[in-house]
Amino acid sequence: MTAIKYVFENNRKNKKGCLIGYITAGDPTPDLTPKIVEALIHGGVDIIELGLPFSDPIADGPTIQAASLRALNAGTTPLKVLDIAKKIKTKHANVPIVIMTYYNPIFHLGIDKFLSTAKNHGVNGFIVPDLPIEEATDFKKAANTYCLDTIFLAAPSTSEARLTKIVDASSGFLYIVSHFGVTGVKSAIDDSTLQLIQRIKPFTANKVPLAVGFGISQPEHIQRVINAGADAAIVGSAFINIIQKTANTTTDMLNELEAAAKALKTAITLERQ
Amino acid sequence: MKISSYPRNGKYGKFGGKFVPEILMEAVNELEVAYRQAKKDPDFQRQLGYYLADFVGRPTPLYFAENLTRKLGGAKIYLKREDLAHGGAHKINNTLGQVLLAKRMGKSRVIAETGAGQHGVATAIACAALGLDAEVYMGTEDCERQKLNVFRMKLLNAKVHPVDSGSKTLKDSINEAFRDWVTNLKSTYYLIGSTMGPHPYPMMVRDFQSVIGTEIKQQFKQKENRLPDALVACVGGGSNALGTFYPFEDDFDVKLYGIEAAGDGVETGRHAATLSKGHEGVFHGMYTYLLQDDNGQIRTTTSISAGLDYPGVGPEHAFLKTLKRANYVSATDKEAVNAFLILCKTEGILPALESSHALAHAIQLAPQMSKNQSIVVTLSGRGDKDVETIADFIGAKI
């Protein structure tokens, strides 16, 4: 059983959802990332999604774009991000880490070299938003070789025919893009997001857990998606906004992140209604 | 197997593909189906032909540049006058085709990216003529370099969104256009302006632009009763070059030259010569050559010409390079400006700075060829938009 699967099964046994927390590695500095991740873990984040910054993140909104730029300007490189993952794992061996990045940094280093290094550093899986299943044959093969989970995305526009293929190609979890748009904080969860979860749920049942991201930032958002049938909620831009706001005082940053994670975790661990 | 039979399954050899976020996959698939149907539909082709003739003014002339030929003392130089197309550049060939397609698909809103502003202007023109809303993303640095085109777009009823992220040039305006598209997928048609992006865009834009090469073939046959010896065109994303090359891809006696922007010189690192100096990678939906750093981050580019200032290149060009079917070389800012000035003086034509790169290479090439040979240079656009830049470069006051 992979580490990610274990976390999901454990939470499911307790009838609870998982909290997945995204941050951009290297924002504001590579040195601070392990501490930031630790604060999230203390707050109750179950799975860490570590963003490996790319110069042109087309699936991301202004918050993550700016974070990526700050990280790159702070000298963050792909190999440094894998080193950060290793550092986190030495203290939190049981917390799964998935790398979220665009395809070019992986391709440029070499798929095999990238994935083998990631595996050695304790990474558990990958999310690559500009690599749809049709283009992912080589990547998927290498990921299987190193027992790394490949987390593909499904969107409101995804047809049922493709959904079946995407579920088949996905391991760890399936990432549901909640709405038409890019990443970033939204004030409310649309009803269409809940309908989307209900539409996709039958495809993933007994196959792979279903995690919902894009625009989820508040405890009530989480309750709604979990009640609609999601197994996990992914929160990113809300954490990054805290990091940006408190960039000058590390203690405030870490305290606020932990508190935010705690509030989200409380919402997600409420028994399903 | 004919080179012109590509793409196959959306790929040119290993290049091309559809590397887009999941949210766009159905949209690009739907676009591919709609385009293939339109392409076969005589009504669509008739409509496009009508607008190209009566609205754009096609066919554009193939002009024998007699003075320049005499000055260089080598091969005859012919100019394919895309600068005379409505809007002042070849871009309109593609925007009319795609806006007609957008209408057919029931879309009400068209978005586009632009570098020099020529594609933005051509989008605004086509949308105004065919009654769709146009919104154009343009880097703030490009807005500054091409103020006149920004104003032209506004006059033509398009909304211009200045893009202040990243390098504030073409690549960033493409990023923003993609973000808009994923947000407004149902109502919106994304009109990509070059032979780049995910399949089917590179194929579709090439098809719409290949009217250039098709006309060259006919016109040259009328004048010289054979095929030209060489075709020369500038390459940013690569649409005027592919439009020129495509009808000749399987005519192996015709040499093809794609000219990239060498900026301050390829050895300085400040350039946009993607095929000459780049490496394979994935960006903006396609597998192609890219200018990138050691970590696979996309580099910012440098060129005096906003239209060539792009770190990627159309996948079919990457394919033609690998096959050695086309030669890709570069011209510096200085060489381009020099070519610009020469054409003004010898022929009374102000070429776009983009096209001046092609001209710069033709000026080198012609003296090495015999007098009974011919070169066709595609003058992709007119240079009125560039006169301020030229004045700055040569230190003149307007």
Interface residues (C-beta under 8 A of the other chain):
Chain A: F54 S55 D56 P57 I58 A59 G61 P62 Q65 L69 L72 T77 P78 Y102 Y103 N104 P105 I106 F107 H108 L109 P129 D130 L131 P132 E134 E135 F152 L153 A154 A155 P156 S157 T158 S159 R162 I166 V177 F180 G181 V182
Chain B: G17 K18 F19 V20 P21 E22 I23 L24 M25 E26 A27 S165 G166 K171 D172 N175 F178 R179 V182 T183 N184 L185 K186 H279 G281 V282 F283 H284 G285 L290 Q292 N295 G296 Q297 I298
